[in-house]
Amino acid sequence: MLNGEFCAPLRVPRDELAGAQKQGVKLLSVEHCNDAESSASALQSAIAAHVVAHIDTDEEDTFATVPKRKPLPENSGNVEVLAQARNMLVMLDSRAYGSKEEWLGALQATNYDVLVTDAFFKGNQPLTKSQIHSLKFKQMGARRLVLARMSIGFAEDERYYWQRDWKIGAPSWIRALASNKPGSYVVEFWNPAWKAIIGKYFAGIMDLGFDGVVLDGAEAYRRFEFMTPLDAR
């Protein structure tokens, strides 16, 4: 999963992308562009590079909107593995919807090959197996993949595992507030207690019937690397 490959100035060199693709890696990318024109250009670049992209103009990085436009390129076929995917929708924030059913209805009424969403409505109301199964079919009826987003580098205070008395330093593996993620906390991602929480979270997601998991917060190591740089000698 790439971040800003076609809209942001910092990009992975195209020869490296091509090398990964030759190894059989299916590349996905999340893009926040400045306007409709740059979004259209980014989409065409992604298509040419054989990268499945979610592209929007959301400067706040909320993933709270289901686009009204059709997915491009549109695909009427069944998608049972990532290699068959041609388009993608990332929709994580459901707080704008009055009910779980309204949110699910908005997702069901799309023809995207891949849905990346949250396993919980408004962060703490879990979806059911039947609800997830209903998302596995495009509006046109063909099969698609439904992936769940799971943060591994940050604890979130709206999640079911969060305890009211938790704060920075208590438990000890909660280290700091995340600067750009309200309600999120930097954690010692290697700590056994946190790994146990995430392990149960992952198992629960897969038991619900999701096709896979997108790991968020994998860049959290950079904070600790900055505080304790490796000795290059």
N, C-alpha and C positions, 0 to 999 in steps of 0.2 A: 504494500500500500504506500504510494508516493504522496507527498504533500506539496502542492503548488508547483508541479512540474511544468505546467504550461502557462501559468499566470504570474508566478513569483519569479524574482530575478535569480534566486539561487536554485540551480537545477542539477539533476544528475546528468552527466554527459550522455548523449544519445548512444554512443558506442557501448557504454556500460549497460544501458537499458537493452540494447540489442543482444549483448552477451548473455544477459539474464534470460531473455526470451529464448535464445538458442538452447539454454539449459532446461527449457520447459516451464519456466516461471511465468504465470499469468500476472500481468501488471495492472493494478488499479491505481487511480489517482483522484485526490480530492482537491478541487480548485475553487478559490474565492477570487473572482475577477472584479475589476473596477466598474465595468459597465457592460451593456449588452453586446457592443461591438467586440470588445476584447474577449467576452465569453464565447461568441461565435467563432472567433479566430482560434481560441484555445481548444474548442471542441474539434475543429477540423484538424488541428495539429495532433490531438490525441488519437483521432481516427486514423490518421496517416501513420502514426507510430504504433498502431495496434494496441493502444492502451485504453482500457475501459475507465471512463471518467465521470465523476459527479462534478458538475460545474454550476456555480451560482454567483450572485453578486452580494453575498452576505458578509459585510465587513465585520460583524460581531461574532462570526464563527459559531452560530447557534444551531444550525441544521434544524430549523423549526418550521420549514415551509415545504409543502408538496407542490412542485411546479405545475402550472396548468398546461404547459406545452407537452407535446408528445416526446417520448424519449428518442434521441437521435444517436446512432442509427436505430430505427425501430426494428424489432425482431419478432416474427410471429411464431418462431419455433420453440420447442421445449428446451429449457436450460437445466441440466442436471449436474453439470460440472462447470467450474469456472472457465474452462477452455472454450465453452460454447457461448459465454456471455459477451454482449456487445454494448451494453449500457448499464447504468447503475444509479440508484437513488439512495442518498444518505439522509435519514430523517430520524433524529435522536430526541429532540425536545418536543414533548407532547403537551406542554402546559397551556398552549393556546386553545386546546380542545376541551369542551365541557365534560365529555365522558370518554371512557375507553372505547366504546362502540363508535363514537364519532371519529376518533383518531384512527381506529382500524378501518373504518369505512373509507377514509381518505386514502389510505395506503392500498386497500383492495381495488380502488378505482383507478389503478395505474397499470401500465404495461411494461414496467421496467424489468429487465432480466435479473437484476440483483437488488435486493432491498437490504440495506444495513440500518438496523434500528435498535431500539433499547428493549430489553426483556421486561421492562417495567413501565407502566403508564405513570407519568409524573414522578418517576424515580423510585416509587415504593409500592406500586400495585402490580403484581406480577401478571403477565399474560398466561393464558391456559394453553394446553396442548392443542385443543380444537381451534383456538384463536390463531395460533401460530400456523397450524395446518391451513387455515383459510387464507393466510398471506402467501402461501406457496404457489398460488395460481394467479397469473396475470388476469386483468379484466377480460381479455379475449379468451381465457381458458387454458392457455399453455402453461406449463410448469416453469417455475423460477426458483432461484436460491434465496433463502432468507438467513441473513447473518446477524448475530447479536454483537453489539459493542460492549466491551468490558474493559474497564480501566485497571491496569496493574501497577501503575506508578503513583497513583493518587487515591486516597480515601475520600469518599464523598458523604457529606453529612445528611443527605436525603435518602441514602441507601438503607436497606433493611438491617444491615449488620451494624450500623452506627449506634453507639450507646450514648445516652444523654450526658453522662459525666466525662466523655472523652474531650480532650483538648490537646493543644500542643504540649508535648512532653508527657502526656498521660493518656494512653500508654506511651512508653518511652519511644516506640518506633514511629510515632507521629511527630514529625520534625519541624514543619513550617506550613504557613498558608501558601497555597499556590497563587502566584502573582496575577495570573490571567484567567483563573478559573474560580469564580465565586463559589464558596461552599466546599472547595476541594482542598485537601491537605497533602503535602509531600510526605511520603512514608519511606521507611527503610524497606525497599522492595525485596531485600534478601532476608528479612527477619522471619523466622519460622512462624510466628503468630500471624503475621500478615499473609504469608504464603498459605497457611491453613485456611484463612478466610477466603482467599482468592480461589483456592482449590475447590472448596465447597460451592462457590459461586459458579465456577466453570462447569462443575458436574451438574448443578441445577439447570443451567442453561441448556446443556446438551440433553438432559432428561426431558426437557420441555419439547424437544423436537427441532431445534434450530439446525440448519445445515452446517453451521460453523460459527466461529467467533473471530471478531476483529479486535486485536489487542490495542487499546489506547493507553497513552501515558508511558510508552516504551522509552521515550526520550528523557525520563526522569533521572536516569543515570548521569546526565550531563551536569546536574546541580552538584552531585556528590563528587564528580570528577573535577569540577571547578574548585570545590573546597579542599579536596585532597588530590592534587595532580599527581599523575604517575611520574616517577623519577626516570627521565629519559637516558640517564647515564648507563 
